[in-house]
């Protein structure tokens, strides 16, 4: 097997880009620097152009796009229909409807659409809004992203288990840099009325989840040199650098240049993924080549992502003969650096972009896998094939 080598820059974070696009929809003067050609950002950009008194907006498969767009559309008086794929609409949305109802907005799901009737947000009398973060932190992010230019103060508190709270903190940090003043209260947060933008430009940093996949290729099979590692970032997936260090991977960070080198021996790891569940599919593949037993845990919400990612990684491992035990919040993986390579394998990623990445890394490592519906990668990382040097 030829040694893998990658050197280059990673596209902008779709998570940060979509947040920035919401802000730009309130302040068109905001100049965004960066590039993201993935489907999630494309649907967000197009959808924001279509918001008017009677809107019909296609959100594609993006949970972030859908949840942020629902709150954005609800700020505009009128009737709005948000369309999504059957898979997207089957994901948990109860917390989103409850949040809209507290803002005086009518919302209901009919088949593959959410119907919203809004007179604009109405301030609840004498009570703060309760945002249930048991299913997702995106509801809380959607609320503060759309708290610009309100005529009255917005007070809210987070209730529930605070799933992926790190993404909410990412939103907070980003908005504060743009000029949003938000105060912590004894129970939660308060956004004073009439918040306005203080920055005319914003640099959208590289996507840490995509970067992790390219770094993983280097850790497994050679070298990855990434030229635009953000010197400061709140993206939770940045923790992959610490995970790799613990696994014995060669990691060197010089300014914005991150170099990842395959080690002589890849060590097993025990890691809680509660705040960074998106790492799971690719990290599970890396762990399968480590010496020893790895445990990835703390992320029961993996079952409600684009696919049930615990089940899909188990499917991939079963096809490849990799010993593992499924946990309700992750997986125990019995690594083998000399694992026998399989041929003639057909894998269905269940329309999940991160499962396409995981299966492709297995191909990079010599397994003969045909990946069905590999176009699912376009949701987040259409540049992946050119960068990894493998044809879909």
N, C-alpha and C positions, 0 to 999 in steps of 0.2 A: 504494500500500500504506500503510495507516494505521500511525502510529508506535506501537510496542509500549510498554506501561508496566506494570510490576508493582511493588507495594509490599506487603510482608508478611513473615511468619515461615515458616521451613522446618521440617517435622516432624523429630523426633529421629532420630539416626543409627541405622539398623537394625543396623549392625555393632556399635556400642557397646551398644545396647539388648539384643541377643542375648547379648553377653558378660555384661552386668549381670544378666540373667535366670538365667544359669547360677549366678552367685554367690548370688543370692537363693534359689535352690533348696537351697543348703546353709544359708543363714541367712534364714529367712522374715521376720525382724524388719527386714531392709533395706527401706527405703522409696525407691522409684524415682520421680524427678520427670521428666516429659517424656511425649511421646505419639508412638507409631508404630503406625499402623493397617494396615501393609502385611502381605502374606501371610507373608513370612519370619518376622516377629516373632509373628504369630498362631499359626503352626505350632509355633514354639519354646515359646510360653506354654502351649499346649494339650498338647504332648508332655511337658513337664516334669511336668504334673499326672498323667500316665499311667504314670510309672515306678514299678514295684512288682516283686514277685518274678517274675511272668510278665507282661512288658510287650508291648504291640503299639502302636507309635508311628508316626504318619504325619508325614514330614518335608517333604512337598510337593516343590518344586523347589529348595529352598535348600541349596546346598553347605555353607554355614556352619552352618545348622541341623543338617544331617545329621552333619557331622564333630564338632561340639561335643556333640551328643546321644549319639553313639556312645560317647564317653569318659565322659559323665555317666552313662549307663545302665550302663556296665561297672563303675562303683563300687558298684552294687547287686547283691548276690548273686542269681543266678537266670538265667532265659532271657529274652532280649529280641529282638524282631523290629522292625527299623527299615525302614519302607516309604518308597520314593521313586518319583518318576516315571522312566520309561525313560531320559529325557534325563539326569537326575541320576545314575542308576546307571551310565550309560555314561561319565561323567567319571572322571578318574583317582582310584582309591581304594586302590591297592596300598600306599602309604605308611601309610594309616590301619590296614589289616589288620596290617601289620608292627609298627606301634606297639602295637596291642592285644596281639599275640602276645608282645612283650617284657614286657608287664605281666602275663603269665600268663593272658590272656583269649583264649578261642577265638572266632574270627570268620570267617565266610565269606559270600560273596554268592551268592544263588540268585535268578536272574531279577531282579525289581525289589525285592528285600529283602536286608537284611543280618541274619544270624542271629548272635547273641552269647550265649555261655555263660560266665558269670563266677562266680568265688568271691570277688570283690573283687580289687583289685590286689595282685600279689605282687612283692615287691622282688627284682630280679635279683641273684644272689649275686656281689658283688665287682666288678660292672661297671656303668658308667652306661648309661642308655638312649640309643640313637642315634635321633634324629628326622630323617628324610629330608625336607628342605625343597625338593627339586628340583621337585616337582609343585606344592606349596602351602605357605604359612606357617601354614595353619589347623591342621595337625596339632600344631605346637608350641604354638599358642594354646590349642587344646583341652586339651592336657596340663596347662599351668599353670593354666588356669581351673578345672580339677578337682583341684587339688593341696591343697585345704583339708582339714583334719581327718584327715590321713594319720597312721598309727601309726608310720611310720618316715620318714627323710629320703628325698627324691626327687632323684636326680642325673641330669642329662641333658645331651647335647650336640647341636648342630645340625650335620648333615652335608648335603652337596649344595650347590647354587648359591644357596640362600637367596632363592627367588622371593618377591617382595612382602614382604620382611623388615620393611618399615615397619609392616605390620599386626601383626606379632609384637611390635614395640616399642610399638605402641599398647596392646596387651594388657598388657604389662609395666608400662607407666606407670599404667594404670588400676588394676591390682591392687595396686600399691605404694601408691596413694592410698587404697585400701580397707583397707590394713593388712597385706597379704601381704609377708612378709620373704623376699627371694630373694637369694642370694649368687652372685656370679660366681666361677667356678673357672678354673684354667688352661685347661681344655678346654671349659667350658660353664657350666652353672648348677646350683645346689643349692637346693632348697626344704626348709627344716628341718621336722621333724614337727610335727603339732598346730597348724597355722596357723589363726588365728581372725580374724574380721572386727573392725575397729576403728571403722567408720563405721556410723551408723544410717540415713543418707540419702545418695543419690547423684543428681546432676543429669545427665541424659543429653542431651548437646549436639546441636545441629542436624546434619543429615546433609550432609556436604560434597559428596557425589556428586550428590544431588538439587539442592543449592544451585548447583552448577556449571551444571546444565542451565538453571535459571532465570536465572543470570548470563549464560549464553551467549545466551539470547534477547534480553537487554538489549544485549549487545555487538554483536549482529547487526542489531537492528531498533529500538532505542530506549533505554529506561532500565529498570534493575532496581534497586530499593531493598530490600535484605534487612536485616531488623531484628534478627536474632538470630545474627549472626556470632560464633562463640566467640572470646573474647579469648585463650584458650590452648587449643590442640588438637594432638593427635598424629595426627589423621586425615591420611593421606598425600595425599588429594585437595585439601588446602588449597593445594597448590602452584599451583592454577589461577589464583590471584591474581597470582603472579609471571609465569606464562605470558601472562596478559592484558596485564600491564604491558609485557612485551617486544613484544607485538603492537600496542601503541599504543592499547589500549582505555582509556577514562577510568575510573580506579579510585580511589575515595576511601573510606578507612576511618576512621570517627569513633566510637570506642568499639566498640559492638556493631553499628553501622549501616554496612553495606557498600553503596556506590553504584557501579553499573556503567553507563557510558554509551557508546553507539556512537561510534566515532571517525570522523573524516573519511575516513581511509584505514586499513584493517586490514592490518597487516604480516604477511608470512610468518614462520614460526618453525621452528627445528630443536630438537626436544625428545626426551630419553630418558625413556620412560615405564615403565622397569623397575619402579619402586616405586609407580607410580600408573596401572596399566593400564586401570582403569575409566573414565578420562577419554577414552579413545581414540575411541569412536564419535561422541560429541558434539563433541569437539575437531576431529576430521576434518571434520565439517560446517562448523565455524567457519573452518577453514583453507581450505575450498573457496571461500570468499568473500574471502579475503585477496589482496593484490596480490603475486604472485610464487609461488615454489615452496617449499612446506613439507615437512619430513621429520619424521615421527613414528616412533620406532624404539625398540629395546631391550626389546620385550615379546613374545617368542615364545610366552609362555603365553596370549596372547590367543586362540589357536586352541582352547583347552580351557576356555573360559568357558561361559556358558549357551548360546552358539552359537560357531561359529568367527567371531569378530568381525572379523578381517581380511577374510575371504571375504564376510561379509555387508555390510560397508561398501563393498567392491568391487562387490557386486551393486547396492546403492543408487546408487552413482556411475555404473555402467554404464547403469542405467535413465534417469539424469538427464543423461547425456552429459558427465560431469565427468572430465577427463583425470587419470589417476593411474597409478602403478606399484606393484604389490604387492611387499612385502618379506616375508621369512620372519619378521621381528620387528616389522612395522609397515607403513608406506605412505609413498610420495612423492606429494604432492598438488599439482597445478597449479591454483592459485587463480585465480578470475576474479570480481571484484566485480560485473561486468555479465553474469554467466552467463545465457544464455537460459532462461526458465522453461518447463518441460514440463507438459503436461496429460494426463489419462487414464492416469496411472501407477498400477499396482497393486504394492504392495511387501509381501513376506512377511518379517516380522522374525524368523522361526524361533523363536518363543516366547521371545525375548530382550527384557527390559524396556528395556535401554539402546539397542537398535536401534529400539524404538518411539519413544524420546525423540529419537534422531537424525533419524528420518524426519519426526517432527512439527515439528522445527525447520525442515526443508526446506519443509513446508507453510506454516509461519509466514512464510517468505521468498518465498512466491508460487508454489511448485511445486504442481501439482494431483495429489496423491498420496492414494490410498485405502490405508490400512494394515490388512492382515488381522490378525485375532486381537490387536487392540490391547489386550485385557484383560491381556496379559502385563505391562503396566505395574504391575499390582497387587502384583507381587512385591516392589517396593521403594517405589513412590511413587503410591498411588492418588489422592492430592490433585492430581496433575499437571494433569489436564484443566481443573479449575476455575482453577488458578493461571495456566496458559498462555492460557486463554480460547479454546480450540479444542475442538470436539466430536470424540470419537473416530470 
